[in-house]
Amino acid sequence: MKRTRAPLFLKRGSYRKRRLRDGARMLPVLGLFLFLLPILWSPGETAEADTATDGLYLFAVWIVLVLVAALMAPGLAEDSAGDEGEER
């Protein structure tokens, strides 16, 4: 008599929650890369530094990172509440 095997794939909900956690873990790495990116930019045509453009870029990156983290937060909060009951 053959035993039935468990499915190889995770349930869709738990898979998405894991990917959301992975994305939340990678967000600081992405932010660090985006913050350090202006160092690689070539200097402007003038001898003076383009601090206004760099400042606007850094502010825009910061706002985008905050918004992405705010969009991820509800999914992460649901995940932590659901994991407590499953582990025990």
SVG drawing of the C-alpha trace seen along z (x, -y; Angstrom):
<svg xmlns="http://www.w3.org/2000/svg" viewBox="-3 -75 39 77">
<polyline fill="none" stroke="black" stroke-width="0.4" points="0.0,0.0 1.5,-3.4 1.7,-6.3 0.5,-9.6 3.2,-12.2 2.8,-15.7 2.7,-18.3 6.1,-19.8 4.9,-23.3 3.9,-25.6 0.4,-27.0 0.0,-30.3 -0.6,-32.3 2.4,-31.2 4.6,-31.5 3.5,-35.1 4.1,-35.9 7.6,-34.5 8.4,-36.5 7.0,-39.6 9.4,-39.0 12.3,-38.5 11.4,-41.8 11.3,-43.5 14.8,-42.1 16.1,-43.3 14.7,-46.8 17.6,-48.2 20.1,-46.7 18.3,-48.3 18.1,-51.6 21.9,-51.5 22.6,-50.9 20.3,-53.8 21.8,-56.1 25.3,-55.4 24.5,-55.6 25.2,-59.4 28.9,-58.6 29.1,-56.8 27.5,-59.7 29.9,-61.6 30.5,-65.2 28.6,-68.0 30.0,-70.2 30.9,-72.7 33.7,-72.4 31.3,-72.9 29.4,-70.0 25.7,-69.5 24.5,-69.3 20.9,-70.4 20.3,-67.5 21.9,-65.0 19.9,-66.3 16.6,-66.1 17.6,-62.6 18.3,-61.4 15.1,-63.0 13.1,-61.2 14.7,-57.9 14.0,-58.3 10.3,-59.1 10.0,-56.0 11.6,-53.7 9.2,-55.0 6.2,-54.4 7.3,-50.9 7.9,-50.0 4.5,-51.4 2.9,-49.3 4.7,-46.2 3.9,-46.7 0.3,-45.5 1.2,-42.2 4.1,-41.7 1.9,-42.5 -0.7,-39.9 2.1,-37.4 3.6,-37.8 0.2,-37.4 -0.5,-34.2 2.9,-32.6 2.6,-32.7 -0.3,-30.2 1.2,-27.9 4.6,-27.5 3.3,-26.2"/>
</svg>
